[in-house]
Amino acid sequence: MDVAGADRATRHAALAMAFSLPGDIVLYLLLPLFPAEFGLTLPEAGLLLAANRLVRIENL
């Protein structure tokens, strides 16, 4: 891969991270505080957060 290709790949990775951070904020901050606003019960919100963490651990 040439330098331009590496720069492009780095830019795409940075943009993907930047756009995914608000989703993480919603998951870990707002979901446990306001589960009914998302149409969930508190245990369901906990299961979603646990599943998200397990998926992230598997991807390491």
PDB file of N, CA, C and O in Angstrom:
ATOM      1  N   MET A   1       0.852  -1.175   0.000  1.00  0.00           N
ATOM      2  CA  MET A   1       0.000   0.000   0.000  1.00  0.00           C
ATOM      3  C   MET A   1       0.894   1.234   0.000  1.00  0.00           C
ATOM      4  O   MET A   1       1.842   1.328   0.779  1.00  0.00           O
ATOM      5  N   ASP A   2       0.587   2.154  -0.862  1.00  0.00           N
ATOM      6  CA  ASP A   2       1.372   3.380  -0.931  1.00  0.00           C
ATOM      7  C   ASP A   2       0.964   4.354   0.185  1.00  0.00           C
ATOM      8  O   ASP A   2       0.019   4.096   0.929  1.00  0.00           O
ATOM      9  N   VAL A   3       1.676   5.453   0.286  1.00  0.00           N
ATOM     10  CA  VAL A   3       1.429   6.424   1.353  1.00  0.00           C
ATOM     11  C   VAL A   3       0.039   7.032   1.227  1.00  0.00           C
ATOM     12  O   VAL A   3      -0.648   7.210   2.233  1.00  0.00           O
ATOM     13  N   ALA A   4      -0.380   7.349   0.028  1.00  0.00           N
ATOM     14  CA  ALA A   4      -1.711   7.932  -0.176  1.00  0.00           C
ATOM     15  C   ALA A   4      -2.806   6.948   0.238  1.00  0.00           C
ATOM     16  O   ALA A   4      -3.804   7.339   0.843  1.00  0.00           O
ATOM     17  N   GLY A   5      -2.615   5.693  -0.086  1.00  0.00           N
ATOM     18  CA  GLY A   5      -3.583   4.672   0.309  1.00  0.00           C
ATOM     19  C   GLY A   5      -3.640   4.487   1.810  1.00  0.00           C
ATOM     20  O   GLY A   5      -4.715   4.295   2.378  1.00  0.00           O
ATOM     21  N   ALA A   6      -2.483   4.544   2.457  1.00  0.00           N
ATOM     22  CA  ALA A   6      -2.438   4.427   3.915  1.00  0.00           C
ATOM     23  C   ALA A   6      -3.109   5.631   4.565  1.00  0.00           C
ATOM     24  O   ALA A   6      -3.836   5.481   5.547  1.00  0.00           O
ATOM     25  N   ASP A   7      -2.869   6.827   4.022  1.00  0.00           N
ATOM     26  CA  ASP A   7      -3.524   8.025   4.553  1.00  0.00           C
ATOM     27  C   ASP A   7      -5.034   7.937   4.396  1.00  0.00           C
ATOM     28  O   ASP A   7      -5.777   8.327   5.297  1.00  0.00           O
ATOM     29  N   ARG A   8      -5.485   7.437   3.280  1.00  0.00           N
ATOM     30  CA  ARG A   8      -6.919   7.298   3.033  1.00  0.00           C
ATOM     31  C   ARG A   8      -7.527   6.290   4.003  1.00  0.00           C
ATOM     32  O   ARG A   8      -8.604   6.528   4.551  1.00  0.00           O
ATOM     33  N   ALA A   9      -6.851   5.178   4.216  1.00  0.00           N
ATOM     34  CA  ALA A   9      -7.351   4.163   5.145  1.00  0.00           C
ATOM     35  C   ALA A   9      -7.390   4.704   6.568  1.00  0.00           C
ATOM     36  O   ALA A   9      -8.326   4.429   7.317  1.00  0.00           O
ATOM     37  N   THR A  10      -6.370   5.475   6.938  1.00  0.00           N
ATOM     38  CA  THR A  10      -6.342   6.076   8.268  1.00  0.00           C
ATOM     39  C   THR A  10      -7.486   7.063   8.436  1.00  0.00           C
ATOM     40  O   THR A  10      -8.135   7.095   9.482  1.00  0.00           O
ATOM     41  N   ARG A  11      -7.734   7.864   7.415  1.00  0.00           N
ATOM     42  CA  ARG A  11      -8.832   8.835   7.463  1.00  0.00           C
ATOM     43  C   ARG A  11     -10.170   8.120   7.600  1.00  0.00           C
ATOM     44  O   ARG A  11     -11.019   8.555   8.378  1.00  0.00           O
ATOM     45  N   HIS A  12     -10.373   7.042   6.866  1.00  0.00           N
ATOM     46  CA  HIS A  12     -11.629   6.295   6.953  1.00  0.00           C
ATOM     47  C   HIS A  12     -11.805   5.674   8.336  1.00  0.00           C
ATOM     48  O   HIS A  12     -12.908   5.674   8.882  1.00  0.00           O
ATOM     49  N   ALA A  13     -10.724   5.148   8.901  1.00  0.00           N
ATOM     50  CA  ALA A  13     -10.807   4.570  10.242  1.00  0.00           C
ATOM     51  C   ALA A  13     -11.130   5.645  11.273  1.00  0.00           C
ATOM     52  O   ALA A  13     -11.929   5.413  12.181  1.00  0.00           O
ATOM     53  N   ALA A  14     -10.522   6.809  11.144  1.00  0.00           N
ATOM     54  CA  ALA A  14     -10.784   7.906  12.079  1.00  0.00           C
ATOM     55  C   ALA A  14     -12.230   8.381  11.981  1.00  0.00           C
ATOM     56  O   ALA A  14     -12.858   8.662  13.002  1.00  0.00           O
ATOM     57  N   LEU A  15     -12.759   8.472  10.772  1.00  0.00           N
ATOM     58  CA  LEU A  15     -14.152   8.882  10.605  1.00  0.00           C
ATOM     59  C   LEU A  15     -15.114   7.845  11.181  1.00  0.00           C
ATOM     60  O   LEU A  15     -16.119   8.201  11.797  1.00  0.00           O
ATOM     61  N   ALA A  16     -14.810   6.577  10.984  1.00  0.00           N
ATOM     62  CA  ALA A  16     -15.663   5.526  11.542  1.00  0.00           C
ATOM     63  C   ALA A  16     -15.679   5.596  13.062  1.00  0.00           C
ATOM     64  O   ALA A  16     -16.731   5.445  13.683  1.00  0.00           O
ATOM     65  N   MET A  17     -14.520   5.824  13.661  1.00  0.00           N
ATOM     66  CA  MET A  17     -14.454   5.966  15.120  1.00  0.00           C
ATOM     67  C   MET A  17     -15.227   7.199  15.583  1.00  0.00           C
ATOM     68  O   MET A  17     -15.953   7.138  16.575  1.00  0.00           O
ATOM     69  N   ALA A  18     -15.077   8.304  14.879  1.00  0.00           N
ATOM     70  CA  ALA A  18     -15.752   9.547  15.264  1.00  0.00           C
ATOM     71  C   ALA A  18     -17.270   9.397  15.199  1.00  0.00           C
ATOM     72  O   ALA A  18     -17.982   9.926  16.052  1.00  0.00           O
ATOM     73  N   PHE A  19     -17.768   8.684  14.198  1.00  0.00           N
ATOM     74  CA  PHE A  19     -19.208   8.516  14.073  1.00  0.00           C
ATOM     75  C   PHE A  19     -19.754   7.463  15.038  1.00  0.00           C
ATOM     76  O   PHE A  19     -20.945   7.484  15.350  1.00  0.00           O
ATOM     77  N   SER A  20     -18.920   6.549  15.514  1.00  0.00           N
ATOM     78  CA  SER A  20     -19.407   5.520  16.426  1.00  0.00           C
ATOM     79  C   SER A  20     -19.390   5.968  17.885  1.00  0.00           C
ATOM     80  O   SER A  20     -20.101   5.383  18.702  1.00  0.00           O
ATOM     81  N   LEU A  21     -18.617   6.969  18.235  1.00  0.00           N
ATOM     82  CA  LEU A  21     -18.555   7.425  19.621  1.00  0.00           C
ATOM     83  C   LEU A  21     -19.896   7.913  20.166  1.00  0.00           C
ATOM     84  O   LEU A  21     -20.224   7.575  21.303  1.00  0.00           O
ATOM     85  N   PRO A  22     -20.684   8.681  19.431  1.00  0.00           N
ATOM     86  CA  PRO A  22     -21.993   9.063  19.984  1.00  0.00           C
ATOM     87  C   PRO A  22     -22.880   7.853  20.295  1.00  0.00           C
ATOM     88  O   PRO A  22     -23.655   7.884  21.251  1.00  0.00           O
ATOM     89  N   GLY A  23     -22.772   6.806  19.507  1.00  0.00           N
ATOM     90  CA  GLY A  23     -23.531   5.591  19.794  1.00  0.00           C
ATOM     91  C   GLY A  23     -23.115   4.966  21.110  1.00  0.00           C
ATOM     92  O   GLY A  23     -23.964   4.499  21.869  1.00  0.00           O
ATOM     93  N   ASP A  24     -21.833   4.950  21.389  1.00  0.00           N
ATOM     94  CA  ASP A  24     -21.354   4.429  22.666  1.00  0.00           C
ATOM     95  C   ASP A  24     -21.831   5.288  23.825  1.00  0.00           C
ATOM     96  O   ASP A  24     -22.171   4.767  24.887  1.00  0.00           O
ATOM     97  N   ILE A  25     -21.857   6.593  23.628  1.00  0.00           N
ATOM     98  CA  ILE A  25     -22.333   7.478  24.687  1.00  0.00           C
ATOM     99  C   ILE A  25     -23.796   7.181  24.997  1.00  0.00           C
ATOM    100  O   ILE A  25     -24.192   7.127  26.161  1.00  0.00           O
ATOM    101  N   VAL A  26     -24.590   6.991  23.961  1.00  0.00           N
ATOM    102  CA  VAL A  26     -26.000   6.665  24.170  1.00  0.00           C
ATOM    103  C   VAL A  26     -26.125   5.332  24.901  1.00  0.00           C
ATOM    104  O   VAL A  26     -26.904   5.211  25.846  1.00  0.00           O
ATOM    105  N   LEU A  27     -25.366   4.343  24.471  1.00  0.00           N
ATOM    106  CA  LEU A  27     -25.466   3.025  25.103  1.00  0.00           C
ATOM    107  C   LEU A  27     -25.098   3.054  26.575  1.00  0.00           C
ATOM    108  O   LEU A  27     -25.850   2.554  27.412  1.00  0.00           O
ATOM    109  N   TYR A  28     -23.964   3.625  26.897  1.00  0.00           N
ATOM    110  CA  TYR A  28     -23.452   3.507  28.254  1.00  0.00           C
ATOM    111  C   TYR A  28     -23.912   4.591  29.199  1.00  0.00           C
ATOM    112  O   TYR A  28     -23.829   4.410  30.414  1.00  0.00           O
ATOM    113  N   LEU A  29     -24.392   5.711  28.692  1.00  0.00           N
ATOM    114  CA  LEU A  29     -24.829   6.792  29.558  1.00  0.00           C
ATOM    115  C   LEU A  29     -26.348   6.893  29.612  1.00  0.00           C
ATOM    116  O   LEU A  29     -26.933   6.878  30.695  1.00  0.00           O
ATOM    117  N   LEU A  30     -26.977   6.995  28.475  1.00  0.00           N
ATOM    118  CA  LEU A  30     -28.409   7.256  28.455  1.00  0.00           C
ATOM    119  C   LEU A  30     -29.269   6.004  28.584  1.00  0.00           C
ATOM    120  O   LEU A  30     -30.327   6.056  29.211  1.00  0.00           O
ATOM    121  N   LEU A  31     -28.854   4.908  28.020  1.00  0.00           N
ATOM    122  CA  LEU A  31     -29.683   3.703  28.045  1.00  0.00           C
ATOM    123  C   LEU A  31     -29.998   3.226  29.460  1.00  0.00           C
ATOM    124  O   LEU A  31     -31.157   2.910  29.732  1.00  0.00           O
ATOM    125  N   PRO A  32     -29.026   3.155  30.380  1.00  0.00           N
ATOM    126  CA  PRO A  32     -29.380   2.727  31.737  1.00  0.00           C
ATOM    127  C   PRO A  32     -30.222   3.760  32.500  1.00  0.00           C
ATOM    128  O   PRO A  32     -30.999   3.396  33.383  1.00  0.00           O
ATOM    129  N   LEU A  33     -30.068   5.038  32.162  1.00  0.00           N
ATOM    130  CA  LEU A  33     -30.820   6.072  32.867  1.00  0.00           C
ATOM    131  C   LEU A  33     -32.264   6.187  32.390  1.00  0.00           C
ATOM    132  O   LEU A  33     -33.168   6.443  33.185  1.00  0.00           O
ATOM    133  N   PHE A  34     -32.475   5.999  31.099  1.00  0.00           N
ATOM    134  CA  PHE A  34     -33.804   6.174  30.509  1.00  0.00           C
ATOM    135  C   PHE A  34     -34.189   4.989  29.617  1.00  0.00           C
ATOM    136  O   PHE A  34     -34.429   5.183  28.425  1.00  0.00           O
ATOM    137  N   PRO A  35     -34.255   3.784  30.155  1.00  0.00           N
ATOM    138  CA  PRO A  35     -34.554   2.636  29.287  1.00  0.00           C
ATOM    139  C   PRO A  35     -35.956   2.694  28.676  1.00  0.00           C
ATOM    140  O   PRO A  35     -36.162   2.216  27.561  1.00  0.00           O
ATOM    141  N   ALA A  36     -36.919   3.275  29.396  1.00  0.00           N
ATOM    142  CA  ALA A  36     -38.287   3.334  28.867  1.00  0.00           C
ATOM    143  C   ALA A  36     -38.366   4.216  27.623  1.00  0.00           C
ATOM    144  O   ALA A  36     -39.192   3.977  26.743  1.00  0.00           O
ATOM    145  N   GLU A  37     -37.511   5.233  27.548  1.00  0.00           N
ATOM    146  CA  GLU A  37     -37.498   6.105  26.368  1.00  0.00           C
ATOM    147  C   GLU A  37     -37.070   5.349  25.111  1.00  0.00           C
ATOM    148  O   GLU A  37     -37.404   5.750  23.996  1.00  0.00           O
ATOM    149  N   PHE A  38     -36.334   4.262  25.294  1.00  0.00           N
ATOM    150  CA  PHE A  38     -35.883   3.432  24.178  1.00  0.00           C
ATOM    151  C   PHE A  38     -36.780   2.210  23.988  1.00  0.00           C
ATOM    152  O   PHE A  38     -36.500   1.344  23.160  1.00  0.00           O
ATOM    153  N   GLY A  39     -37.862   2.154  24.769  1.00  0.00           N
ATOM    154  CA  GLY A  39     -38.800   1.036  24.659  1.00  0.00           C
ATOM    155  C   GLY A  39     -38.296  -0.235  25.317  1.00  0.00           C
ATOM    156  O   GLY A  39     -38.659  -1.334  24.898  1.00  0.00           O
ATOM    157  N   LEU A  40     -37.460  -0.101  26.348  1.00  0.00           N
ATOM    158  CA  LEU A  40     -36.878  -1.259  27.019  1.00  0.00           C
ATOM    159  C   LEU A  40     -37.153  -1.204  28.516  1.00  0.00           C
ATOM    160  O   LEU A  40     -37.456  -0.147  29.069  1.00  0.00           O
ATOM    161  N   THR A  41     -37.044  -2.354  29.157  1.00  0.00           N
ATOM    162  CA  THR A  41     -37.034  -2.388  30.619  1.00  0.00           C
ATOM    163  C   THR A  41     -35.574  -2.302  31.073  1.00  0.00           C
ATOM    164  O   THR A  41     -34.657  -2.467  30.268  1.00  0.00           O
ATOM    165  N   LEU A  42     -35.368  -2.046  32.346  1.00  0.00           N
ATOM    166  CA  LEU A  42     -33.994  -1.950  32.847  1.00  0.00           C
ATOM    167  C   LEU A  42     -33.221  -3.261  32.674  1.00  0.00           C
ATOM    168  O   LEU A  42     -32.058  -3.217  32.273  1.00  0.00           O
ATOM    169  N   PRO A  43     -33.822  -4.438  32.960  1.00  0.00           N
ATOM    170  CA  PRO A  43     -33.081  -5.680  32.693  1.00  0.00           C
ATOM    171  C   PRO A  43     -32.728  -5.876  31.214  1.00  0.00           C
ATOM    172  O   PRO A  43     -31.651  -6.382  30.899  1.00  0.00           O
ATOM    173  N   GLU A  44     -33.618  -5.483  30.316  1.00  0.00           N
ATOM    174  CA  GLU A  44     -33.314  -5.593  28.883  1.00  0.00           C
ATOM    175  C   GLU A  44     -32.152  -4.677  28.498  1.00  0.00           C
ATOM    176  O   GLU A  44     -31.288  -5.047  27.704  1.00  0.00           O
ATOM    177  N   ALA A  45     -32.149  -3.482  29.074  1.00  0.00           N
ATOM    178  CA  ALA A  45     -31.033  -2.563  28.813  1.00  0.00           C
ATOM    179  C   ALA A  45     -29.726  -3.170  29.310  1.00  0.00           C
ATOM    180  O   ALA A  45     -28.697  -3.067  28.643  1.00  0.00           O
ATOM    181  N   GLY A  46     -29.767  -3.799  30.477  1.00  0.00           N
ATOM    182  CA  GLY A  46     -28.573  -4.456  31.006  1.00  0.00           C
ATOM    183  C   GLY A  46     -28.095  -5.583  30.109  1.00  0.00           C
ATOM    184  O   GLY A  46     -26.893  -5.751  29.907  1.00  0.00           O
ATOM    185  N   LEU A  47     -29.026  -6.355  29.572  1.00  0.00           N
ATOM    186  CA  LEU A  47     -28.648  -7.442  28.659  1.00  0.00           C
ATOM    187  C   LEU A  47     -28.012  -6.903  27.381  1.00  0.00           C
ATOM    188  O   LEU A  47     -27.041  -7.469  26.878  1.00  0.00           O
ATOM    189  N   LEU A  48     -28.562  -5.807  26.857  1.00  0.00           N
ATOM    190  CA  LEU A  48     -27.973  -5.208  25.659  1.00  0.00           C
ATOM    191  C   LEU A  48     -26.557  -4.709  25.919  1.00  0.00           C
ATOM    192  O   LEU A  48     -25.668  -4.894  25.088  1.00  0.00           O
ATOM    193  N   LEU A  49     -26.348  -4.082  27.065  1.00  0.00           N
ATOM    194  CA  LEU A  49     -25.009  -3.591  27.388  1.00  0.00           C
ATOM    195  C   LEU A  49     -24.034  -4.753  27.590  1.00  0.00           C
ATOM    196  O   LEU A  49     -22.878  -4.674  27.173  1.00  0.00           O
ATOM    197  N   ALA A  50     -24.499  -5.829  28.229  1.00  0.00           N
ATOM    198  CA  ALA A  50     -23.638  -6.999  28.423  1.00  0.00           C
ATOM    199  C   ALA A  50     -23.297  -7.648  27.077  1.00  0.00           C
ATOM    200  O   ALA A  50     -22.153  -8.039  26.845  1.00  0.00           O
ATOM    201  N   ALA A  51     -24.280  -7.759  26.203  1.00  0.00           N
ATOM    202  CA  ALA A  51     -24.029  -8.347  24.882  1.00  0.00           C
ATOM    203  C   ALA A  51     -23.051  -7.489  24.091  1.00  0.00           C
ATOM    204  O   ALA A  51     -22.174  -8.014  23.404  1.00  0.00           O
ATOM    205  N   ASN A  52     -23.197  -6.185  24.184  1.00  0.00           N
ATOM    206  CA  ASN A  52     -22.277  -5.285  23.492  1.00  0.00           C
ATOM    207  C   ASN A  52     -20.854  -5.480  23.995  1.00  0.00           C
ATOM    208  O   ASN A  52     -19.911  -5.503  23.204  1.00  0.00           O
ATOM    209  N   ARG A  53     -20.698  -5.619  25.286  1.00  0.00           N
ATOM    210  CA  ARG A  53     -19.365  -5.809  25.856  1.00  0.00           C
ATOM    211  C   ARG A  53     -18.785  -7.149  25.418  1.00  0.00           C
ATOM    212  O   ARG A  53     -17.599  -7.228  25.098  1.00  0.00           O
ATOM    213  N   LEU A  54     -19.589  -8.194  25.397  1.00  0.00           N
ATOM    214  CA  LEU A  54     -19.096  -9.506  24.974  1.00  0.00           C
ATOM    215  C   LEU A  54     -18.672  -9.492  23.512  1.00  0.00           C
ATOM    216  O   LEU A  54     -17.661 -10.097  23.155  1.00  0.00           O
ATOM    217  N   VAL A  55     -19.421  -8.821  22.679  1.00  0.00           N
ATOM    218  CA  VAL A  55     -19.047  -8.723  21.256  1.00  0.00           C
ATOM    219  C   VAL A  55     -17.728  -7.992  21.127  1.00  0.00           C
ATOM    220  O   VAL A  55     -16.886  -8.385  20.319  1.00  0.00           O
ATOM    221  N   ARG A  56     -17.527  -6.941  21.900  1.00  0.00           N
ATOM    222  CA  ARG A  56     -16.262  -6.198  21.832  1.00  0.00           C
ATOM    223  C   ARG A  56     -15.105  -7.054  22.319  1.00  0.00           C
ATOM    224  O   ARG A  56     -14.017  -6.995  21.746  1.00  0.00           O
ATOM    225  N   ILE A  57     -15.311  -7.846  23.358  1.00  0.00           N
ATOM    226  CA  ILE A  57     -14.241  -8.718  23.864  1.00  0.00           C
ATOM    227  C   ILE A  57     -13.876  -9.753  22.805  1.00  0.00           C
ATOM    228  O   ILE A  57     -12.699 -10.061  22.621  1.00  0.00           O
ATOM    229  N   GLU A  58     -14.871 -10.290  22.113  1.00  0.00           N
ATOM    230  CA  GLU A  58     -14.621 -11.292  21.077  1.00  0.00           C
ATOM    231  C   GLU A  58     -13.811 -10.715  19.923  1.00  0.00           C
ATOM    232  O   GLU A  58     -13.055 -11.442  19.277  1.00  0.00           O
ATOM    233  N   ASN A  59     -13.957  -9.426  19.656  1.00  0.00           N
ATOM    234  CA  ASN A  59     -13.273  -8.805  18.524  1.00  0.00           C
ATOM    235  C   ASN A  59     -11.845  -8.400  18.845  1.00  0.00           C
ATOM    236  O   ASN A  59     -11.121  -7.964  17.951  1.00  0.00           O
ATOM    237  N   LEU A  60     -11.425  -8.531  20.076  1.00  0.00           N
ATOM    238  CA  LEU A  60     -10.038  -8.137  20.410  1.00  0.00           C
ATOM    239  C   LEU A  60      -9.041  -9.120  19.909  1.00  0.00           C
ATOM    240  O   LEU A  60      -7.840  -8.936  20.107  1.00  0.00           O
TER     241      LEU A  60
END
